[in-house]
Amino acid sequence: MAEQELEILQGTIGAVVFQNYDNGYAVLRLRCQGGDAVTVVGTIPLPAVGEQLMVTGRWSTHQSYGKQFEAEFLERMLPQTAPEIVSYLSSRIIKGIGPKMAARIVGHFGTQTLEIMEREPVRLAEISGISREKALAIGEEFRLRVGMRQLMEFFTLHQLPAELAVRTYKLYGEQTMELLYDDPYLLMDDGLEAPFGAVDRFAIELGVAGDDPRRVEAGLLFELHYNLTAGHSFLPEDKLIGAAAQLLTVETDAVRSGVERLREAERLVRSELAGITVDYLPELYRAEVYCSRRLLEFADASFSEPKGLEKMVGRAAEESGIQYSEQQRQAIRSAAGSALLLITGGPGTGKTTILNGILSLYNQMGLRCVLAAPTGRAAKRLTEVTGQEASTIHRLLEASIDQNTGRMFFIKDEDDPLKADAVIVDEMSMVDIQLLYSLMKAIPQGKRLVLVGDPDQLPPVGPGFPFNDMLRSEMLNAVRLTEIFRQAQESLIVMNAHRVNRGEMPNLRNRKNDFFFLPCRSEQEVSQTITDLCSRRLPQNMGIPAEQIQVLTPTRKGGVGTISLNKLLQGSLNPASPTKKERQAGEFSFREGDRVMQIRNNYDIMWKKCDGSAVGAGVFNGDVGVVKSIEPGLEQVTVVYDDREVDYDFDQLHELEPAFAMTVHKSQGSEYRCVVLSAWNGSAYLLNRSVLYTAITRARDLLIIVGREEAVSAMVQNAKVGRRYTGLKLRLQGKVT
């Protein structure tokens, strides 16, 4: 069938049915000049009711939505007539302007409204209810939106992601296009998260030569940044040069010259580790060198034992109602005289018991302690098991955002340190080298640091594996717990976790009441079994409410990945209803009553206590809540996180994901009454021993594995967690030349 010829439609946007703020895709109702209203789909960044469009494209028929016009090119103009301008501003394109205010502004300024907003915004203060400050803010937002929209169209023309335009415009402002023509590789700057392939193609379109020094340097820095996502703090120089030469299809001599230029410009740092030449990004080098120095300083420091230490340890035991083993008593004694103590061990070995004992000891000694963990859920769990308030490391360090660059920074540092005598951090296996660097900068000299974790769990998402490096260095005071206590031995969850960690198959035949394996023969059977467990069998037969069950899976994609399972579980646990409002965002339609997860740190978003007693700012990656309400008129979704309410604008919904099912990686640091784990096919990178061990150790009372025994076996046998290039262990050991 011959391809349809291109047609041109011209008209005014009557409604924005859907828009994806990440990639610019939109579904519009266009009122054409002939009077017909048609559906237009395509990449149309930041559309608004009242805008005039000239769209070039082709007609198609969608299976569900019928006839629609697929836009390939478009020209757009701001609305010209007074009614169109009122419609445009009434669509809440500018915060603070609703339908009534839009009518008043246009009634005063007429067809000059938009020109005044851009060039003389202070005149908006002529309208009752608009202060001078609000007028200037409206003007700033309007100019930002117009400039950003033009840049998004420019990026779309060059096949660059529309969401990249937003970040770039915020960083460089009105000079963005001029700067990019001068050096397109500015798009590779920190914080922009630009895909190198798209930027490189864009640069070549603008005439940049293949061996241009700017291209070579950008390729080298991309390789170093890209490998941070694989956990590497550095790359051996030979590997870096080879990878960059292959990426860019240039000679290695050109790449070596690029390395030297970057070194001279202090954008790359060369070091020698155990006789190997390696290259770091400067911020990673600083973090590793600083952490190794401070850790060794902590290790060299000591405190005199308090008088009556044995009585204090005895009192701690009485408070807990537990008779300490000799290893536990020794660990608590060690905390009395050490500036640095590492505590590690698997499930059932008493990490929590020792942690509570150390807290009791420090409280008896009159020391002010602060407790922290990498995620909100891990901090909540730490609060529950200790009875003392714990916070995320980010909140402890008072994370904030630089409004000019959009980059995160911490208020607490050497100049404004933490006011504490002792800092205790749990779930240290999740802490990367950069977060450890920020934490250690905020701890003054002469204080105490206790780090607790299990290095056999998944490594940090970010670069490095500092807790593992600290333990393997053998240079720091560490307590390694190996004894599994009698009560824990009664749990098949605990015993199977240790079997997996030793490379042995978990016991899948024992029908004990806290660990079950349910075999399935197909993906469809796995997903149906998981849905039935969560919606019917566990709530009805075992009295476990659905909200206390967490479905985990190693993968996002496929029939038993999070994307598919979340849609099935939503349909079963929170089905559509005329009484529940919904809002489509990307591939998922959020519904009132849904369980959702914040997937990126947002330090600016405001929250309020549900009882109205307090307000604050900040929601963090991994926080899980429930959609309380969706208000289309306000373009707002309210999510409740424990005792806090957070309002999201519709254009912020890309920060949320459904959380009926989540990846094992996302679950780290949490504990659930019941875990249902999918075990099916997948890549060796995801189906490994650490993933299985981490998933099992998330369950407190009940674990059910659903899938194939062969998949469980493959995970147990696959102990090849990707090697990470990290230098902390060698630096602690002094193997640096």
C-alpha positions in Angstrom: 0.0 0.0 0.0 1.5 3.4 -1.1 2.4 5.8 1.6 0.0 8.7 2.1 1.0 12.1 0.8 1.8 14.8 3.3 -1.0 17.2 4.1 -1.1 20.5 5.9 -3.6 21.5 8.6 -3.9 24.9 10.1 -5.9 25.8 13.2 -6.0 26.6 16.9 -5.5 24.2 19.8 -8.8 23.6 21.4 -7.7 21.1 24.0 -4.6 19.3 25.1 -5.7 15.7 25.6 -2.3 14.3 26.7 1.3 15.5 26.9 4.5 13.7 27.9 6.8 16.3 29.5 9.8 14.1 29.1 9.8 13.6 25.3 7.4 16.3 24.0 4.8 13.8 22.7 1.3 15.2 22.7 -2.3 14.5 21.7 -4.3 17.6 20.7 -7.7 18.6 19.5 -7.1 21.2 16.7 -9.9 23.5 15.6 -9.2 23.9 11.9 -10.0 26.9 9.8 -12.8 25.1 8.1 -14.5 24.6 11.5 -13.7 20.9 11.9 -12.0 19.6 15.1 -9.4 16.9 14.5 -7.1 14.9 16.7 -3.4 15.6 16.1 -0.6 13.5 17.6 3.2 13.9 17.5 6.1 15.6 19.1 4.7 19.0 20.0 6.5 20.3 23.1 4.6 22.4 25.6 1.3 22.9 23.7 -1.3 25.2 25.1 -4.9 25.9 24.4 -5.2 28.9 22.1 -2.0 28.5 20.2 -2.1 28.5 16.4 -0.5 25.6 14.5 0.4 24.8 10.9 0.9 21.1 11.0 2.4 19.0 8.2 1.8 15.2 8.4 -0.3 12.2 7.4 -3.6 10.7 8.4 -3.8 7.4 10.2 -6.4 5.2 12.0 -5.7 4.1 15.6 -7.2 0.8 16.7 -8.7 2.4 19.8 -8.9 6.1 19.1 -9.9 6.2 15.5 -8.8 8.7 12.8 -6.0 11.0 13.8 -3.4 13.2 12.1 0.3 12.4 12.7 2.4 15.5 12.8 5.8 15.4 11.2 6.6 19.1 11.0 4.9 22.1 12.5 5.0 25.9 12.7 3.4 27.5 15.7 2.4 31.0 16.7 1.2 32.5 20.0 -2.5 33.3 20.0 -3.4 36.6 18.2 -7.0 37.5 19.2 -8.2 38.4 22.6 -10.4 35.3 23.0 -7.5 33.1 22.0 -5.2 34.8 24.5 -7.8 34.3 27.2 -8.0 30.6 26.4 -4.3 30.3 26.2 -3.7 31.9 29.7 -6.8 30.1 31.2 -5.1 26.7 30.5 -2.8 27.5 33.4 0.2 27.7 31.1 1.5 30.2 33.6 1.3 29.4 37.3 -0.8 31.9 39.2 -3.1 32.7 36.3 -6.4 30.9 36.0 -9.5 31.7 33.9 -10.7 34.6 36.0 -7.3 36.3 36.2 -6.7 35.6 32.5 -10.0 37.4 31.6 -9.0 40.4 33.7 -5.5 40.7 32.3 -6.7 40.5 28.7 -9.6 42.8 29.4 -7.0 45.4 30.5 -4.3 44.9 27.9 -6.2 43.3 25.0 -4.2 41.9 22.1 -1.0 43.4 23.6 -1.1 41.1 26.6 1.5 38.6 25.6 3.9 41.3 24.4 3.6 43.1 27.7 4.1 39.9 29.6 7.4 39.3 27.7 8.8 42.9 27.6 7.1 45.0 30.3 5.9 42.5 32.9 5.9 45.0 35.7 2.8 46.6 34.1 0.8 43.5 35.1 0.8 45.1 38.6 -1.8 47.5 37.1 -4.2 44.6 37.6 -5.8 44.4 41.0 -4.5 41.3 42.9 -1.1 41.2 41.1 1.8 42.6 43.1 5.0 43.9 41.5 6.8 40.8 42.7 4.1 38.5 41.2 4.1 40.5 38.0 7.9 40.1 37.5 7.6 36.3 38.4 4.8 35.9 35.7 7.0 37.7 33.2 10.0 35.5 34.0 8.0 32.3 33.7 6.4 33.4 30.4 9.9 34.3 28.9 11.2 31.0 30.2 8.3 29.1 28.6 8.6 30.9 25.3 12.4 30.5 25.1 12.2 26.9 26.3 9.6 26.1 23.7 11.7 27.5 20.9 14.6 25.5 22.1 12.6 22.3 22.3 11.5 22.8 18.7 15.1 23.3 17.7 16.1 20.1 19.6 13.3 18.2 18.1 14.4 19.2 14.6 17.8 17.8 15.4 16.4 14.7 17.0 17.6 15.6 20.5 15.4 14.7 23.5 12.8 17.4 24.2 13.4 17.0 28.0 17.1 17.9 27.4 16.0 21.3 26.2 14.4 22.1 29.5 17.5 21.3 31.5 19.8 23.1 29.0 17.7 26.3 29.0 17.6 26.4 32.7 21.4 26.2 32.7 22.3 28.6 29.9 19.2 30.7 29.4 18.6 32.9 26.4 22.2 32.3 25.1 21.7 28.6 24.8 21.4 28.3 21.0 24.3 30.7 20.4 26.5 28.7 22.8 25.6 25.4 21.2 26.4 26.5 17.7 29.9 27.5 19.1 30.3 24.1 21.0 27.6 21.5 20.7 29.4 19.3 23.2 28.3 21.7 26.0 25.3 19.4 26.1 27.6 16.8 27.8 28.1 19.1 30.8 27.3 17.6 34.3 23.7 17.7 35.2 22.3 17.6 31.6 22.3 13.8 31.3 22.4 14.1 27.5 22.8 10.9 25.4 26.2 11.1 23.7 25.1 9.5 20.5 22.4 12.1 19.9 24.7 15.0 20.8 27.5 13.6 18.6 25.1 13.4 15.7 23.9 16.9 16.3 27.6 18.2 16.4 28.4 16.5 13.1 25.3 18.0 11.5 26.7 21.4 12.6 30.0 20.6 10.8 32.3 19.3 13.7 35.0 17.1 12.2 35.5 13.5 13.4 38.9 14.2 15.1 38.0 17.7 16.4 39.6 18.1 19.8 36.2 19.1 21.3 34.7 15.8 20.0 37.6 13.7 21.3 37.5 15.3 24.8 33.7 15.0 25.0 34.1 11.3 24.0 36.6 10.7 26.8 34.5 12.4 29.4 31.5 10.5 28.2 33.3 7.2 28.7 34.2 8.2 32.3 30.7 9.4 33.1 29.0 6.4 31.4 31.1 4.0 33.5 30.0 5.7 36.7 26.6 4.0 36.0 28.4 0.6 36.1 29.8 1.5 39.5 33.4 2.4 38.3 35.2 5.2 40.1 37.9 5.3 37.5 39.1 3.5 34.3 42.5 2.1 33.6 44.0 4.6 31.1 44.6 1.9 28.3 41.0 0.8 28.6 39.7 4.4 28.5 41.7 5.2 25.4 40.7 2.1 23.6 37.0 2.6 24.5 37.0 6.2 23.4 38.9 5.4 20.1 36.3 2.7 19.3 33.4 5.0 20.2 34.6 7.9 18.0 36.3 5.8 15.3 39.5 7.8 15.6 43.2 6.9 16.0 44.4 6.2 19.6 47.1 8.9 19.2 44.3 11.5 18.9 42.7 10.1 22.0 46.0 10.2 24.0 46.4 13.8 23.0 42.9 14.4 24.3 43.7 12.8 27.6 46.7 15.2 28.0 44.6 18.2 27.2 42.0 17.2 29.7 44.7 16.7 32.4 46.1 20.1 31.7 42.6 21.6 32.0 42.1 19.7 35.3 39.0 18.0 33.8 40.6 14.6 34.3 43.0 13.2 37.0 45.7 10.6 36.4 46.8 8.3 39.3 48.9 5.2 39.9 47.2 2.4 41.8 49.2 -0.8 42.4 51.4 0.0 39.4 48.5 0.7 37.0 47.9 4.1 35.4 44.2 5.1 35.9 42.1 8.1 35.0 39.4 9.7 37.2 36.9 12.4 36.9 38.1 15.1 39.3 35.1 14.8 41.7 35.6 11.0 42.0 39.3 11.4 42.7 38.7 14.0 45.4 36.0 11.8 47.0 38.2 8.7 47.1 41.3 10.5 48.3 39.4 12.4 51.0 37.5 9.3 52.3 40.6 7.2 52.5 42.4 9.9 54.5 39.5 10.6 56.9 38.9 6.9 57.5 42.5 6.3 58.4 42.4 9.3 60.7 39.3 7.8 62.4 41.0 4.4 62.6 44.1 6.0 64.4 42.0 7.9 66.9 40.8 6.3 70.1 39.0 7.2 73.3 39.6 6.1 76.9 37.1 3.6 78.2 34.5 5.1 80.5 34.4 4.1 84.1 32.0 1.2 84.8 32.0 0.0 81.2 31.0 -3.5 82.2 28.0 -2.2 84.2 27.0 -0.1 81.2 27.1 -3.1 78.9 25.1 -5.1 81.4 22.5 -2.3 81.7 22.2 -2.3 77.8 21.5 -6.0 77.9 18.8 -5.6 80.6 17.1 -2.8 78.6 17.0 -5.1 75.5 16.0 -8.2 77.5 18.6 -10.2 75.6 21.6 -12.1 77.0 24.5 -11.0 74.9 27.0 -13.5 73.4 30.6 -12.8 74.1 31.1 -11.6 70.5 28.2 -9.1 71.0 29.6 -7.9 74.4 33.0 -7.4 72.8 31.5 -5.4 69.9 29.7 -3.1 72.3 32.9 -2.7 74.4 34.8 -1.9 71.2 32.4 1.0 70.4 33.3 2.6 73.7 36.9 3.2 72.8 36.9 3.4 69.0 36.4 6.4 66.8 35.4 4.1 63.9 33.6 0.8 64.0 32.3 -1.3 61.1 29.6 -3.9 61.9 28.7 -6.5 59.3 26.9 -9.8 59.1 24.0 -11.6 57.4 20.4 -12.0 58.6 19.9 -13.5 62.0 23.4 -12.7 63.2 22.4 -9.9 65.6 23.4 -6.6 63.9 20.3 -4.9 65.3 21.0 -6.2 68.8 24.5 -4.8 68.7 23.3 -1.5 67.2 20.8 -1.1 70.0 23.5 -2.0 72.6 25.8 0.6 71.2 23.1 3.2 71.3 22.3 2.4 74.9 26.0 2.6 75.8 26.4 6.0 74.1 23.3 7.3 75.8 24.7 6.2 79.2 28.0 8.0 78.3 26.0 11.2 77.6 26.9 11.2 73.9 24.6 12.8 71.4 23.9 10.3 68.6 22.4 10.8 65.1 21.1 7.9 63.1 20.9 7.8 59.3 20.4 5.5 56.4 20.6 5.9 52.6 16.9 5.8 51.8 13.7 7.0 53.5 12.4 3.4 53.9 15.7 2.3 55.4 15.6 5.3 57.8 12.0 4.5 58.8 13.0 0.9 59.5 16.0 2.1 61.6 13.7 4.3 63.6 11.4 1.3 64.2 14.1 -1.1 65.4 16.0 1.4 67.6 13.2 3.6 68.9 15.2 6.7 68.1 14.6 9.1 65.2 16.6 8.3 62.1 16.8 10.3 58.8 18.1 9.8 55.4 21.7 10.8 54.8 20.5 13.5 52.4 18.1 15.0 55.0 20.8 14.8 57.7 23.2 16.7 55.5 20.4 19.2 54.5 20.4 18.6 50.8 19.4 21.6 48.7 19.3 22.7 45.1 21.3 25.5 43.5 18.5 27.5 41.7 20.9 28.7 39.0 22.3 25.3 38.0 19.6 22.9 39.2 22.4 20.9 40.9 22.2 19.4 44.4 24.5 20.3 47.2 24.7 19.7 50.9 24.5 22.6 53.5 26.3 20.5 56.1 30.1 20.3 55.5 33.4 21.3 57.1 32.2 24.8 57.6 28.8 23.9 59.0 29.3 20.4 60.5 26.9 18.0 62.2 26.2 18.7 65.8 26.7 15.2 67.1 29.2 13.2 69.2 28.5 10.0 67.2 27.1 9.3 63.8 25.6 5.8 63.1 24.7 4.8 59.5 22.8 1.6 58.7 22.5 -0.1 55.2 26.0 1.0 54.3 26.2 -1.4 51.3 23.9 1.2 49.5 26.2 4.1 50.1 28.4 5.1 47.1 31.7 6.9 47.3 30.3 10.4 46.6 27.7 10.2 49.3 30.3 8.9 51.8 32.5 11.8 50.8 29.7 14.3 51.6 28.9 12.6 54.9 32.5 12.5 56.1 33.0 16.2 55.3 30.2 17.0 57.7 31.7 15.0 60.6 34.1 17.0 62.7 37.4 15.8 64.1 37.2 13.9 67.4 33.8 12.4 66.8 32.7 8.8 66.5 31.4 6.9 63.4 29.6 3.5 63.4 28.9 1.9 60.0 26.5 -1.1 59.7 25.8 -3.1 56.7 25.9 -6.4 54.7 28.4 -6.3 51.8 26.8 -9.4 50.2 23.7 -7.4 49.3 23.6 -5.5 46.0 26.2 -2.8 45.6 25.3 0.9 45.5 23.6 2.3 42.4 26.3 5.0 42.3 30.1 4.6 41.8 32.3 2.7 44.2 31.6 0.1 46.8 33.1 1.8 49.9 31.7 -0.5 52.6 33.0 -3.5 50.8 36.4 -1.8 50.2 36.7 -0.8 53.9 36.1 -4.4 55.1 38.4 -6.0 52.5 41.2 -3.5 53.3 41.6 -5.1 56.8 42.8 -1.6 57.9 39.8 -0.6 59.9 38.2 -1.8 63.1 35.5 -4.3 62.1 33.2 -6.7 63.8 32.1 -9.6 61.5 29.1 -11.5 62.9 28.9 -15.1 61.8 26.8 -16.8 64.5 23.2 -17.4 63.6 21.2 -17.2 66.8 18.8 -20.0 67.7 15.6 -18.1 67.1 16.8 -17.0 63.7 17.7 -20.7 62.9 14.0 -21.5 63.1 13.3 -19.2 60.1 13.7 -20.8 56.7 13.9 -17.3 55.3 17.1 -16.7 57.3 18.6 -20.1 56.7 17.9 -20.0 52.9 19.4 -16.6 52.7 22.7 -18.0 54.1 22.5 -21.0 51.8 22.2 -18.7 48.8 25.1 -16.6 50.1 27.3 -19.7 50.3 26.4 -20.6 46.7 23.9 -23.4 47.7 20.4 -23.9 46.5 17.7 -22.7 49.0 15.5 -25.4 50.3 12.4 -25.2 48.0 10.8 -28.4 49.2 10.3 -27.6 52.9 6.7 -26.5 53.4 7.6 -24.5 56.4 5.3 -21.6 57.2 7.6 -18.7 56.2 9.2 -19.8 52.9 7.4 -21.3 49.9 8.2 -22.0 46.3 5.3 -22.1 43.7 6.4 -23.6 40.4 4.9 -22.2 37.1 5.2 -23.3 33.5 4.8 -19.9 31.7 5.1 -16.2 32.2 1.3 -15.9 32.1 1.0 -18.4 34.9 3.6 -16.6 37.0 1.8 -13.2 36.6 -1.7 -14.8 37.3 -0.3 -16.6 40.4 1.3 -13.4 41.8 -2.0 -11.5 41.2 -4.1 -14.2 42.9 -1.7 -14.3 45.9 -1.9 -10.6 46.4 -5.6 -10.1 45.8 -7.1 -13.3 47.2 -5.0 -16.1 48.7 -2.8 -14.3 51.1 -5.4 -11.8 52.4 -8.1 -14.5 52.8 -6.1 -17.6 53.8 -3.3 -16.0 55.9 -4.8 -12.7 57.0 -2.1 -10.6 55.3 -3.6 -7.4 53.9 -2.5 -6.5 50.3 -0.8 -3.3 51.5 1.6 -5.5 53.6 2.6 -7.6 50.6 5.4 -6.4 48.3 5.9 -8.0 44.9 9.6 -8.0 43.8 11.1 -8.9 40.4 14.6 -8.6 39.0 13.4 -7.0 35.8 11.4 -4.0 34.6 10.4 -5.4 31.2 8.8 -8.6 30.0 5.6 -10.4 31.1 6.9 -10.7 34.8 8.7 -7.3 34.9 7.5 -4.4 37.0 5.7 -2.6 34.1 3.5 -5.6 33.2 2.9 -6.7 36.8 2.0 -3.2 38.0 -0.8 -2.9 35.4 -2.1 -6.4 36.4 -1.9 -5.7 40.1 -3.5 -2.3 39.8 -6.4 -3.9 37.9 -6.9 -6.4 40.7 -6.0 -4.4 43.9 -7.3 -1.0 42.8 -9.7 -1.4 39.9 -11.2 1.4 37.9 -14.3 3.0 39.4 -16.6 5.9 38.6 -15.6 7.2 42.1 -11.9 7.1 41.5 -10.3 9.8 39.3 -7.3 9.0 37.1 -4.5 10.7 35.2 -2.5 9.3 32.4 1.3 9.8 32.6 3.5 8.0 30.2 2.7 4.3 30.0 0.7 4.3 33.2 -2.6 5.7 34.3 -2.4 6.8 37.9 -5.6 6.2 39.9 -6.7 7.3 43.4 -5.7 4.6 45.8 -2.6 3.5 43.9 0.6 2.6 45.6 3.4 4.8 44.1 7.1 5.4 44.5 9.2 8.5 44.1 12.0 7.7 41.7 14.3 10.7 42.0 15.3 13.0 44.7 13.3 16.2 44.8 14.6 18.6 47.4 12.3 21.5 46.6 8.8 19.9 46.6 6.9 20.9 49.7 5.1 18.5 52.1 2.8 19.0 55.0 2.0 16.7 57.9 -1.4 15.1 57.5 -2.6 16.6 60.7 -1.3 20.0 59.6 1.2 20.3 62.5 4.3 20.9 60.3 5.5 21.6 56.8 8.8 20.9 55.1 10.5 20.2 51.8 12.0 17.1 50.1 10.8 13.7 48.8 13.5 11.2 48.0 14.1 8.4 45.6 12.5 5.2 46.9 9.8 6.8 49.1 6.6 4.9 48.8 3.1 6.4 49.3 -0.5 6.2 48.2 -2.4 8.5 45.8 -4.9 10.2 48.0 -6.6 12.4 45.3 -6.4 13.6 41.7 -7.8 17.1 40.9 -8.0 17.7 37.2 -9.1 21.3 37.7 -6.0 22.1 39.8 -3.9 19.8 37.6 -2.7 18.2 40.9 -2.1 14.8 42.4 -1.8 14.4 46.2 0.3 11.5 47.5 0.4 10.5 51.2 3.8 9.2 52.5 3.2 7.8 55.9 2.2 11.0 57.8 3.1 13.5 55.1 1.1 14.8 52.1 2.7 16.0 48.9 1.0 17.8 46.0 2.4 17.1 42.5 1.6 19.1 39.5 0.6 17.0 36.5 3.9 17.9 34.8 5.8 16.3 37.8 4.2 12.9 37.5 7.3 11.6 35.7 8.8 11.6 39.2 6.4 8.8 40.2 6.1 5.1 39.4 3.5 2.5 40.4 4.8 0.4 43.3 2.5 -2.6 43.5 5.6 -4.3 42.1 9.1 -3.0 42.2 12.6 -4.2 41.2 14.8 -5.9 43.8 17.2 -3.0 43.4 14.5 -0.5 44.4 13.6 -2.6 47.5 17.0 -2.5 49.0 17.0 -1.1 52.5 13.4 -2.0 53.1 11.7 -4.8 55.0 8.2 -6.1 54.3 5.9 -8.4 56.2 5.5 -10.5 53.0 7.5 -10.6 49.8 6.3 -12.3 46.6 9.3 -12.8 44.3 9.1 -13.5 40.6 11.8 -15.9 39.3 11.7 -16.3 35.6 14.1 -15.8 32.6 16.2 -12.7 32.2 19.7 -11.4 31.6 22.6 -12.8 33.6 23.3 -9.2 34.7 20.0 -9.2 36.6 19.6 -12.8 37.6 22.5 -13.2 40.0 23.2 -14.3 43.5 23.2 -10.8 45.1 19.8 -10.1 43.6 18.3 -13.3 45.0 20.0 -12.8 48.4 18.8 -9.2 48.7 15.2 -10.2 47.7 15.1 -13.0 50.4 16.4 -10.7 53.1 13.7 -8.1 52.4 11.0 -10.5 53.9 10.3 -10.4 57.6 7.5 -13.0 58.1 6.8 -14.7 54.7 8.6 -15.2 51.4 7.0 -16.8 48.3 9.0 -17.4 45.2 6.9 -17.9 42.1 8.4 -19.2 38.8 11.0 -21.7 37.7 13.4 -23.7 39.9 15.9 -23.4 37.0 15.8 -19.6 37.3 16.5 -19.8 41.1 19.4 -22.2 40.4 20.8 -19.9 37.8 20.8 -17.0 40.2 22.5 -19.0 42.9 25.3 -20.1 40.5 25.8 -16.6 39.0 28.1 -15.0 41.6 29.7 -12.7 39.0 28.6 -9.3 40.3 30.2 -6.9 37.8 33.7 -6.0 38.9 34.0 -2.3 39.9 37.1 -0.2 39.4 37.5 1.4 42.8 40.6 2.6 44.5 39.5 3.0 48.1 40.8 -0.4 49.3 44.2 0.2 47.8 44.4 3.8 49.2 43.6 2.5 52.6 46.3 -0.1 52.2 48.8 2.6 51.0 49.2 1.0 47.6 49.3 4.3 45.7 52.4 5.6 43.9 
